[in-house]
């Protein structure tokens, strides 16, 4: 199992590098070949996906949690019954999804018709149709990945992703060279995601470790749905948190503005994915850890350990983006998309603390106590979205990210209060041990590089970004090792290096 976790972590970081590297390389290529209008439609269609994916209703995380529980108790009978029950729930979910999708398809003009041309509306309709049908397959198919996560088979679901990204990159380049538009790219994404579902289902059936995955009997679905609804609410909050920016931009501005907002949010999401590579694998560990009935002090120490693993690379990216981000966005996407830098920077800054504390949510999920935190997050983020819509109508798209960030900051504050009261976490200790030296070190490096940029750099170029970023990474890594890492962390780093 440790081998699976190690392989899963390696694949996670490979995926992380591929997603960001391919995104960095392909995005300007896509922007220039699609043009502002089609690229805006492409980002809008991508922003719709998380909302349609909400029809999963939290079943993915629920399956992971229950399978991990049954495996820990060696209860194969109830595990099979549970998975059979989820099949029936998914059948109902798909039926509701298709009905709601048909309603959305028929009302596209009422939602975006004011600022889009007739041709653009037609393209949006086709992309929404493909997305709905695809999600009707992907949502129940994601159960197989959830089963792998619950068992601890992290390697295959993550190992297949680099293949998908490589195929996608090659196909996107080919399609765009031959003049394809946004609809073709959305269709390509759909086909690749369905392919991943099929491959993962075959893997689970062959390597599950038990002869029968499903049973002829079912469990009572009410306890499952009771747990799932709070996971679903939390997932809805995550979807509203940033993707609402693209939707609101489309409702209040033209497609070019949607593309600018979408580019900024894309960069911010790349930042968030660094944290998710670690956070995605914490639920099975949290399930095992919570069974030991840890004290508040032990929970705090574990939160600090995981939080530092997330925060050290996160702060590196944030500091680097502060230094080189503005020059990068302008050279990368063009002057038109320069405002995307500020959108991404505000998003990253507001999101950093919440990302490093996701393990707290995993602990609550393992304990089955996600109701309150789900409601807290939904209320704060949803209020931010509502305020964003009304502010955008009067202040324009530039205001979108600030109100969305405000909702995230409020949610983070509320989460910390809840962590303190429910898990007895020592929040001041967490903040001090995770961020004090880290922020001081990164802040000093930012100041040094900003002084160099101000007095030594007359024109921004790719050479400045490449050489500056390389030296920054070297200085950051050295400073972290010498000034931030604890003796235990240094020993762990050395042991892992020897293993490799």
Order of alpha helices (4+ residues) and beta strands (2+ residues): alpha-alpha-alpha-alpha-alpha-alpha-alpha-alpha-alpha-alpha-alpha-alpha-alpha-alpha-alpha-alpha-alpha-alpha
